[in-house]
């Protein structure tokens, strides 16, 4: 976890943290594995985690490296670009038996490529993957903080993969394969033995490939204030639907609405409820 520094000020962020907060808001138990520095920014992050109702038991502390900071900018098309400072505390998450037990007992283990940019946390991630029941790879490729080799390895380990349409196109280019989204998703599922592939398409909604079938959900029209955290809210809602046994089409539609709802607020982790999402969906039909 880290601080997103925007022209308007700083706010807590980091995809795993955002996903954990949104899972908690949707009624699921979630824990966060991360590391902060022994500094004021780290203390503030820990206080913010607790204010959101999450435990800090698995957030490590270190004196050697500072708490993570990302400089984020949003353009007129609501596209976000990031300048990610390194090295920072979360690059040095240490493996221990408490983390192993946590991951082994969890229904899902959600991880991204950014955590694998430095050796220490990458090795911890790789070891934890061996103990996870169901592995969710939230791709989040942030140049220059990833490599083909690492992304391919994480694809091989995953059960469910979520990426945006830009990431899908880049990954398919590595293999010189089909860039048509449905065909590309099917190819990835076969190539990496994935149970589920999900691709988000911004305002155009999302696609879901699972159990040999493709599902589509249109975008949800809202007045956008801030897209940071929308993709994380989308993933949390999709996983919530999965956990609740929703039909894939229903889970995908709910996820799109949740991501859109978060985009109507400033900040990556605004408070909301399932009722708020349902109200937004109902307004789309009306």
Protein Blocks (a to p, Z undefined) as FASTA:
>chain_A
ZZdddfkbccdedjklmmmmmmmmnopacdddddddddfklmmmmmmmmmnopafklmcc
dfkbccddddddddfkopacdddddddfklmcccdfklmmmmmmpmbdcddfklmmpmkl
mmmmmmmmmmpfbdcddfkpacfkbcfklmmmmmmmpmbdcddfklmmmmmmmnopafbf
klmmmmmmmmnopabdcddehjnopaddeehiacdddddddddfbfghklmmmmmmmmmm
mmnopafklmmmmmmmmmmmmmmpgcjkbccdfklmmmmmmmmmZZ
